[in-house]
């Protein structure tokens, strides 16, 4: 019986050591994940900023095209009236 208790006690100690090792590895991995997520978030913010700038440029081009389209419509109307 004493032998069984000694072996059980050693197994419990080993389990506790194993648990602590796992806990340390988990904390290290968690820190790495947090760093990775923050890095991804910063990259996503940069991407969103680039997309916002691209949308502004497209809107500006769209506005210029609308102006030119109106100019062409007036020009075509004027030519039709002359002919």
N, C-alpha and C positions, 0 to 999 in steps of 0.2 A: 504494500500500500504506500509506503514511504517513497519507494522508487517511482511509482506512478505520480505522486504529488510533486516530486522533484522534476520529473519530465514535463508535467503540465505547467509547472511554474516557469520552466525554461521556455516552453512554447509560448506562454503568455508574454514573457519578456521579449522574445523574438517578434511576436505579433505587434507589440507596442513599438519596437524599433522599426519594423517594417512600415507601420502606420506613420511614424514620424518621417521616414524617408519619402514615402508617397506624398505626404503633406508638403514637404520642402520642394519636391519636384512639381507638384501642382501649383504652388505659389509662384515658382519660377516661370512656369508655362503661362500662368494667368497674367503675370507682368508682361511677358512677351506679347500676349494677345492684346492687352490694353494698348501697348505701344503700336502694334500693327493696326488696330482699329483707329487710333488717333491719326496715324499716318494716312490711312485710307480716307479718313474724313477730310484731312487737309487737301488731299489730291482731288477729292470730290468737289470741295469748295472751289478749287482752282478751275476744275472743269466747268462747273456751273457759271463761274465768272466769264470764262471764254465763251460759253454758249450765250450768255446775256449780251456780250459784246457783239457776237455774230448776229444775234436777233436785231440789235440796234442798227447794224450795218445793212441788214436785209430791209428793215423798215425804211431806212434812208434811201436805199436804191429804189424801193417800191414807190416812195414819194416822188422821186425824180422821174421815174417812168410814167407815173400818173400825170405829172406836169407836161412831159413831152407828148403823151397821148392826147391830152387836151389841146396842146398847141397844134398837133397834126390834125385834129378834128376841126379846129377853127380854120386852119390853112386849107383843108380840103373843102370846107363849106365856102370859103372865100373864092376859091378857084371855081367851084361849081356855079357860084353867082356870076362870075365874070364870063363864063362860057355860055 
